[in-house]
Amino acid sequence: MKLNKKEYKLLGEYFGIYEDENGYELEQWTDGGVDMLIYLNKDSDKTLLEQFKDYIEYFDIDEEIELYRESKQYRSIFTIRQSLNDFEKWLDWCEEICKEWDLLSKNKSKQEDKEEDIEL
């Protein structure tokens, strides 16, 4: 499954998009400067939007904080509270993008339905 032009444009407003033969890597930083990557697989049984929704649903803030706090440099920059706020804000931001993408997808489906009606 590939991103259509409208999806690519929408996601490109928010992420750096790196495409390879297997999928798309979406890159952006949290407000605190943490580099975040979301990988969407072209060969998945799920649509790219469904994969993005799964990323949000299964994003474990506690796990992310634990992972990053293994770094002494990260711990010297971020308190646990700052980390929590940073990742919560990141997740909220991703949810807003998901809503836009979902709306775009629904509008695409409505347009396709209209085109099918015309062909009949």
FENGIMO-V182233 format. One record per pair of residues at least 4 apart in sequence whose C-alpha atoms are under 7 Angstrom apart, sorted by the first residue. I is the first residue (numbers start at 0). GAP is how many residues later the second one is. If there is no record, write none. Layout:
[[I,GAP] [I,GAP]]
//
This chain:
[[0,41] [0,42] [0,46] [1,40] [2,4] [2,5] [3,4] [4,4] [5,4] [6,4] [7,4] [8,4] [10,4] [11,4] [11,5] [14,11] [14,12] [14,13] [15,10] [15,11] [15,12] [16,7] [16,8] [16,9] [16,10] [17,6] [17,7] [17,8] [18,4] [18,5] [18,6] [19,4] [21,19] [21,20] [21,21] [22,17] [22,18] [22,19] [23,15] [23,16] [23,17] [24,12] [24,13] [24,14] [24,15] [25,11] [25,12] [25,13] [26,9] [26,10] [26,11] [27,7] [27,8] [27,9] [28,4] [28,5] [28,6] [28,7] [29,4] [29,5] [29,56] [29,60] [30,55] [31,54] [39,8] [39,11] [45,4] [45,5] [46,4] [47,4] [48,4] [49,4] [50,4] [51,4] [52,4] [52,45] [53,4] [54,4] [55,35] [55,39] [59,4] [60,4] [60,26] [61,4] [62,4] [63,4] [64,4] [64,18] [65,4] [67,6] [68,5] [68,6] [70,4] [71,4] [72,4] [73,4] [74,4] [77,4] [77,5] [78,4] [79,4] [80,4] [81,4] [82,4] [83,4] [84,4] [85,4] [86,4] [87,4] [88,4] [89,4] [90,4] [91,4] [92,4] [93,4] [94,4] [95,4] [96,4] [97,4] [98,4] [99,4] [100,4] [101,4] [102,4] [103,4] [104,4] [105,4] [106,4] [107,4] [108,4] [109,4] [110,4] [111,4] [112,4] [113,4] [114,4] [115,4]]
//
